[in-house]
Amino acid sequence: MLKIGIIGMSPGNAHPYSWSAIINGVFDGDEIIRIGYPAVAEYLNANRDTVGIDTAKVTHVWAQEPAIASSIAKGAGIANTVEKLEDMIGEVDAIILARDDPEKHKEMAQPFIEAGIPIFIDKPLTYSTEDLDWFSAQSAAGKFIMSCSSMRYANECRIARQELKSFGKLELVTAVGKKDWKKYGIHLLEGIFGILGDPQPVSVRHIGEPDKEIVQLILEDGLVVMLHLFNDISGTFQISLFGQQGWKLIDIRNSYSMFRDNLIEFLRSVEEGKPRISFDKTVNLMRVLIAAQESQEQGGAVINL
């Protein structure tokens, strides 16, 4: 059985609780609610019959404060908390960096990458070209680095991929989500690129404003992709595909299922000795993510990729 170490946590990101619970098959709903994540407790309860992955166990947890680490351990049945990140080296077979503050990812991942320990890094991998180059060099040198949004594994997106040919030639893809481009743009990108088979992007332009971010992406075949992330709207993530022969609205709601399938893919990857998703696909999306920020900083300039 694989022993997994988990790193938490960044504000508003409950993945250290939910992902550990999904793997371990146990959770303390009252603790998860107490810490401020009732929706997580609800979907874990609703899926209690499938919680647990037999091939692995989250055995160690680190967080920036001992009280947070203890809470995660209680919430997801983790036996050991550690004082320092590096204390997990030699104790676990793989690491899940379950934080979505990309500016800290390199610093936190580096000890494990250099030690040759497989690592999954929560979305987005990075928001810096310099850090992306470092991760790319490490991957090229044979280090095991896997990173993506779980949206790639959403059942709703997989169904759309299965139906894709029935829409004819696509003319437009639109996507809508809540919150900000930096942390949540990757969800929309990962869902769309997973459906389309990871096409090559040609140019990016940010034409929105703070809290109302709109990004135009042109793909190599000329397909126009429009992404909208508005901080104050309600609703779920949605992707719409418009073709010459048909169209589809994809309403993505099943977070539990996509998280579980993502974790299974990571654990299978560890067993096989290499990531099951090409690191080139991750780099492709990080370049789009970073280019949109550059476009915004340049007043909406087109950034060619």
N, C-alpha and C positions, 0 to 999 in steps of 0.2 A: 504494500500500500504506500502510495506517495505521501510524504509529509510536506505540507505546504505552510509557508510563513506568509502572513498578510501584514501590509503596512497601511495604517490609517492615520488620521483622517483629515480631510479638508472640509471647510464649512459647507453645509447643505448636501453633502455627498454621503449617502447611507450605504454605499457599496461594501465597506468593511463588514457591516452587520449582515446585509442580505446575501452577499456572495459567500461568506463563511458559513452561514446557515444553510444555504443551498447545497454546499459541499458536505457539511457535517451531518446534516439530517436532523439537527436539533436546534431549537431557538427558544428564547424567552421573550414572548410577545410583550409582556408587561414592561420589561427593561427597554425594549426597542421603542415602545410608545412613550415611556418616561423620558427618553433622550430626545424625542421630538419627531419620530418617524412612524406615525400610525398607519400610513399607506403600506409601508413595508410589512408591518405585522399582519395587515389584512391580506396581502397577496401570499405571504408565507402560509397563513392559516388556510386560505382558499385552496392552496396547492399542497397541503400537508402530505397527501398520499404519494407525491413524487419528490419531495424534499429528500436530499441525500444522494451522494455519488459514491458508489462502493469502492472505487479504485483509489480514493484519496481522503485525506483528513487534514483540515487546518489545525495545526498543532501549536503554532506560535504566533503571537501578535505583538507589534510595536505601534505606538502612537506617540505624538509629541508630548503628551502628558500621561503619567501613570494612571490617573483616574479614567482617562478616555480608553486606554488599553484594557483596563479592568472591566469597563463597561462593555466593550466589544467582546471580550472573552466570555462574560456572563451572558450576553445576548445571543451568542452563537456557539456556546459549548466548546470554547478553546481552552486547552489545558494550561498553556504557558504564556506569560507575558515577559517581555525582555526590556531591559533598560536602554540598550543601544541597538540600533539597526544591525550592526555587525555581529551582535550576539547570536543572530540566527544562522550565520555562516557555519557550516558543519553540523547543524541541527536539522536542516530541512533539505528537501530535494528540489524545491522550486519556490519562487516568490511571486506573490501578486501585489503589485504596487497599486493599491486601491484608492488613489487620490486623483482629483482632476484639476490640480494646480500645476500646469505644465512647466512653469518656471522652476519648480523644485524637482522635476523628474530626473534630470541627469544626476544631480547631487545624490539623490536617494538611491538611484539604480546602480550607480557606478561601482560601489563595493561588491555587489553581487555579480555584475557583468564581468568585472575583472577576476572574480573568483570562479568564473565559469558556471554559475548557477543559472538555470533557465528562469526567465522573468517575463511576466505579463504586466504591461504598463497601461493603466486606465487611460481612456481618451481625455484630451488629445495627447499624443506622445510628447509634443513640444510645440512651442509658439515662437521658436527662435531658429533662424537658419544655421547659426553656429552650432547649437545643440543638435539639430537634425544632421548636420555633417558628421558630428561625433558619433551619434547613434548609427549612422550609415556605415561609417568606417568600422565600428565594432561588429556590426552584422556581417560586413564583407569579410572580416577576419575570422568568421565562424562562430561568433558569440550568439547565443540563443536569446533573441529579443522578439517578443510578440506584442503587438498593440493594435487595438481597433475599438470602434464603438460596437456595442452589442447589437445595434440596429442592423448590422450586416446579417445577423442570424434571426431577425424577426420573421415569424411565420408569415405575416402579412406580405412582407417583401419577397419571400420565397414563392408564394403563390403568384405574385405579379410576374416574377421572372419566368415561371412556368407558362404564363399566358402571353408573354411579350410578343411573340410572332403574330398573334391574332390582331394586334393593333395596327399592323402595317408599319410603314416608315414613320418613325416618331418625328414630330415637328417641335414639340415643346414639352418640357418637364418643369413642374412647379412644386415647391415644397414650403411648408409653413411649420414653424415651431415657436415655442415660448423661450424666453430668456435671451442670452447673449451669444454673439458669433464665436467668441474666443473659446468657450467651453461647450457650446451646444451646436455650433455649425457642423462639427464633425458628425453628429448624429444624422443630419440630413444628407451630408455628403456620403457617408458610409452606406446608408440605405439606398440612395440613388445609384452609386457606383456598383454596389452589389447586385442590383437588379440588372444593370446594363452591361455587366461583365467587365467592369473596370476599364472604361475607355480612357483615351489620352485627352486631357484638357489642353486647350490652346491659349485661352486668355481669361482673365478674371477682372471684374470691375465692381467696386463697392459703390452703390448709388444711394445708400440710405443715410441714416443719422443715428446718433446714440439712442439706444432703447427702441429704435425702429430700423433695424439693419436689413438692407436689401442687397443681395449680391447676384450679379449676372455672370454666368459661366458659359463659355462657348467650348464645345467639344470638337474633336478633330473631324468629325463628319458634318459639322455645321449645326448640330443640335444645340438649341438654346435651353439653358437651365436657369431658372429663377428661384432664388432661395430667400425666404422671408423669416426673420427672427425678431419678434416684437416682445418686449419685456412684460407688457401689461395686458396681453390678451389671455384668454382662457382657452382650454382645448388641448387636444393631443397632437402629437406629430402627425402630419399628413403629407403625402406625396401624391401628385397627380401626373399621369402620363397621357399625352394627347398625340394620337397617331392619325394617319390618313384613313384608317379603316375602323378605328375604335378608340376608346379611352377608358381610363380607370382611375378612381379615387381610392387611395390606400390609406386607411385610418389605422394607425399603429397604436395598439392599446395594451398588448400582452407583454408587459415588461418582464414578468417572471420567466416566461418561456424563452425569451431572447437571452436573458442573463444565464439561464441554465445551459442552453445550447452553446453559448460562448465559452463558459467554463469547461464544458465537456470537450470542446475543441482544443482548449489550452492543455487540459490534462492528457488528452490523446497525443497532442504534440510532444509533451514531455516524455511520454512513454516511447514515442517513435524517434526522439532525439533531435527533432527540428520543428520549427513552426509550420503548421499546416496552411497558414496564409503567408504568401510571399511578402517579404519586407518591402519590396518595390511598390506594392500596392499601398502600403502605409505611407511611404515617402511621397507617392503621387498625391495623396490626399493632404498631407501636411504642407506640401508646396502650395496647394490651392488655398488652404486655411491661412497661411502666412501671407500669400500674395494679396488676398482680400484686405487684410489689415494694412498692408503697404499701400494699396489703392485708396483706402479711406484716409490714410495719413497724407496722401498726395492729392486730396480733394476730388477723388473719384476717377483718377487716371486709370487707363487700361493697362494692366500688367500682363505682358506676354510670357507664356511659360515655355 
